[in-house]
Amino acid sequence: MMIFTDSSPVMASLIDNLTLGIENQQDQSLPIIHIDDEIGYNATIEILRYIYTKQVDTDNLSKFAQKIIVAAQLFQLTELKTICENYLITNVNLTNVIDSYVLGIDVKSNRLIRKAFGVIQTNRAQLVSHSDDFRKLSTKYPNLMFELFIS
């Protein structure tokens, strides 16, 4: 358990609260911690791999970076979040730029937001005319429209 508590303040708090609850119960078996379905099995495996080895499988990173960064944010695994940010930033393109921008907001990654914003700004005419996602984004984040067309 110590490897989890040393890796993440969120996990440390969660485990401390669980063990306190167990001490007060007749049944001393450890409870199961459920990971949000949004994160999924493969991203959870990468989180565990990272906690134990401080490494991430590059194939899995390329497939599940969006889910891994969500989990890294949730569990406050700062170094893993940075690894995911670096990967995602280098792979922002016209196909995923809207999702990258929203993901950056969701995981509080200013670097990812700035990168996606730059790609959006550079390609705004193409995105505006050919993307339903862009229209949805403009409704959800009206400040983005102001920034895009004023700057």
Secondary structure, DSSP 8 states (H G I E B T S, - for coil): -HHHHHH-HHHHHHHHHHHHHHHTSS--S-------TTTHHHHHHHHHHHHHHS---HHHHHHHHHHHHHHHHHTT-HHHHHHHHHHHHHT--TTTHHHHHHHHHHTT-HHHHHHHHHHHHHTHHHHHHH-HHHHHHHHH-HHHHHHHHH-
